[in-house]
Amino acid sequence: MKEIRRSREPSPLTMSNPQRDKVSHLVARRNSLVDRLENGSRQIETMRAAGDDVQEWETFWVRLLRQYEQVCDELTEIDQARELRRAG
């Protein structure tokens, strides 16, 4: 499983305006998902400690995690494509 984090944004230098906009959108989405995942994790643990059934909450949390992973993958692809173009 990937570490949930707010990682660095790919450098906007040498990006076109549409690509910069896409990266900005993806970074904002990733940061929002990080907040939701952290909050959800705290809520699940609180509910579990109280003896509540958390299976539905955990299922939803995992869906959020998959969205987070997808956004991170897209940001990585953009960064890798830029590196390849720079290399040659």
Order of alpha helices (4+ residues) and beta strands (2+ residues): alpha-alpha
